[in-house]
Amino acid sequence: MTQISSDEVRHLALLCRVAMSDGDVEVMRDQMSNILSNISILNEVDTEGVEPTGHSVDLVSVMRDDEVEPSAAIEDILANAPTREDDFIRVRAVLE
């Protein structure tokens, strides 16, 4: 099991500008040692001939292609507008 010292945890806390009590340092030392131990186990896995991937499965976009299509007629768009002015929807001023 890869061990990290309390002094190394204090140094990392100083670099990260994180205040830690002595109890916090000991808890973090144990947790970081456990993480490093797990990483060392992963480093032992033979990955020769395995293609690097960003995802474990193929991704398919659910978005449709962006295609130009004709717009609706202005009269149809403005048909339900409560107040209109020429080809625009008129609204009350929100800023005075």
C-alpha positions as CSV (number, residue, x, y, z in Angstrom):
1,M,0.0,0.0,0.0
2,T,1.4,3.4,-1.0
3,Q,1.7,5.6,2.0
4,I,1.7,9.4,2.1
5,S,3.1,11.2,5.1
6,S,1.3,13.7,7.3
7,D,3.9,16.3,6.3
8,E,3.0,15.7,2.6
9,V,-0.6,16.2,3.4
10,R,0.2,19.5,5.3
11,H,2.3,20.6,2.3
12,L,-0.6,19.9,-0.1
13,A,-3.0,21.7,2.2
14,L,-0.7,24.7,2.3
15,L,-0.4,24.8,-1.5
16,C,-4.2,24.5,-1.9
17,R,-4.6,27.1,0.9
18,V,-6.9,24.7,2.9
19,A,-6.8,24.9,6.7
20,M,-6.6,21.5,8.3
21,S,-6.6,20.3,11.9
22,D,-4.3,17.5,13.0
23,G,-7.3,15.2,12.9
24,D,-8.2,16.3,9.4
25,V,-4.6,15.7,8.3
26,E,-4.7,12.1,9.6
27,V,-8.0,11.4,7.9
28,M,-6.8,12.9,4.7
29,R,-3.5,10.9,4.9
30,D,-5.4,7.6,5.2
31,Q,-7.8,8.5,2.4
32,M,-5.0,9.7,0.0
33,S,-2.9,6.6,0.8
34,N,-5.9,4.5,-0.1
35,I,-6.4,6.3,-3.4
36,L,-2.8,6.0,-4.3
37,S,-2.9,2.3,-3.5
38,N,-5.9,1.8,-5.8
39,I,-4.1,3.7,-8.6
40,S,-1.1,1.5,-8.2
41,I,-3.3,-1.5,-8.7
42,L,-4.8,0.0,-11.8
43,N,-1.3,0.7,-13.1
44,E,-0.6,-3.1,-13.1
45,V,-3.4,-3.8,-15.6
46,D,-2.0,-4.8,-19.0
47,T,-3.4,-2.3,-21.5
48,E,-1.2,-3.3,-24.4
49,G,-3.1,-3.2,-27.7
50,V,-6.2,-1.4,-26.1
51,E,-7.2,1.6,-28.1
52,P,-7.6,4.8,-26.0
53,T,-11.2,5.9,-25.7
54,G,-13.0,8.9,-24.4
55,H,-16.2,6.8,-23.7
56,S,-16.8,3.2,-23.0
57,V,-19.7,3.1,-25.5
58,D,-20.2,4.7,-28.9
59,L,-22.1,8.0,-28.7
60,V,-24.9,8.9,-31.0
61,S,-26.2,12.5,-31.2
62,V,-29.9,12.8,-30.6
63,M,-30.0,16.2,-32.1
64,R,-31.3,16.5,-35.7
65,D,-29.2,18.2,-38.4
66,D,-29.6,21.9,-38.6
67,E,-31.4,22.5,-41.9
68,V,-32.7,25.7,-43.3
69,E,-36.5,25.6,-43.8
70,P,-39.0,28.2,-44.8
71,S,-40.4,30.2,-42.0
72,A,-44.1,30.6,-41.2
73,A,-46.0,33.6,-42.7
74,I,-45.8,36.8,-40.6
75,E,-49.6,37.0,-40.5
76,D,-49.8,33.5,-39.0
77,I,-47.2,34.3,-36.4
78,L,-48.9,37.6,-35.4
79,A,-52.4,36.2,-35.5
80,N,-52.6,35.7,-31.7
81,A,-50.6,38.7,-30.7
82,P,-52.6,40.8,-28.3
83,T,-51.2,44.1,-29.6
84,R,-49.2,44.6,-32.8
85,E,-47.6,47.4,-34.6
86,D,-46.9,46.9,-38.2
87,D,-45.0,43.5,-38.4
88,F,-44.1,43.5,-34.7
89,I,-45.6,42.4,-31.4
90,R,-46.1,45.5,-29.2
91,V,-45.4,45.0,-25.4
92,R,-45.5,47.3,-22.5
93,A,-42.2,49.0,-21.6
94,V,-40.3,47.1,-18.9
95,L,-37.8,49.9,-18.2
96,E,-38.6,53.5,-17.6
